[in-house]
Amino acid sequence: MKPASHHVIRCRRCQDPIVWCLTTANGRRQPVNAAPDETGNVAVMQGADGVLYVRTITAARPDIKAGEWQATPHFATCAFPPPRRSGGGGQRSTSGVRPVPWQR
């Protein structure tokens, strides 16, 4: 099964055809290659609301059900992937002297 043509757009970086899906795990947006791929590790389906949903194919749920197609996340194949974000998010290292207000 292939996605409907109105879902397919082009990647801004490499111009490959992709579809945007919502993950079933947490509802975040994920770009997926529009072409079905038998070696892909995600399953895509269109919900009753017309939105595409994606789930990871795991050992617990390895089968592709009716209405789903197997695909690959676009981040794995993009020729010009976006720069990786730092996983930090914690405390920044500080160095030097902390500024103090001027006194007269």
Backbone hydrogen bonds, N-H to C=O, Kabsch-Sander energy under -0.5 kcal/mol:
donor,donor_aa,acceptor,acceptor_aa,energy
7,H,4,A,-1.9
8,V,4,A,-0.7
8,V,5,S,-0.5
9,I,18,I,-2.7
11,C,16,D,-2.5
15,Q,11,C,-1.4
18,I,9,I,-2.9
19,V,32,V,-2.6
21,C,30,Q,-2.3
22,L,52,L,-2.4
23,T,28,R,-2.6
24,T,54,V,-2.2
27,G,23,T,-1.8
30,Q,21,C,-2.6
32,V,19,V,-2.6
33,N,72,T,-2.6
34,A,17,P,-1.9
37,D,70,Q,-2.7
40,G,37,D,-1.6
42,V,71,A,-1.8
43,A,55,R,-2.8
44,V,69,W,-2.8
45,M,53,Y,-2.5
46,Q,67,G,-0.6
47,G,45,M,-0.6
47,G,51,V,-3.2
50,G,47,G,-1.8
53,Y,45,M,-3.3
54,V,22,L,-2.3
55,R,43,A,-2.2
57,I,41,N,-2.6
58,T,56,T,-0.7
58,T,61,R,-0.8
65,K,63,D,-0.6
68,E,65,K,-2.0
69,W,44,V,-2.0
71,A,42,V,-2.5
74,H,31,P,-2.1
75,F,31,P,-0.5
76,A,73,P,-1.2
77,T,74,H,-1.3
78,C,74,H,-1.8
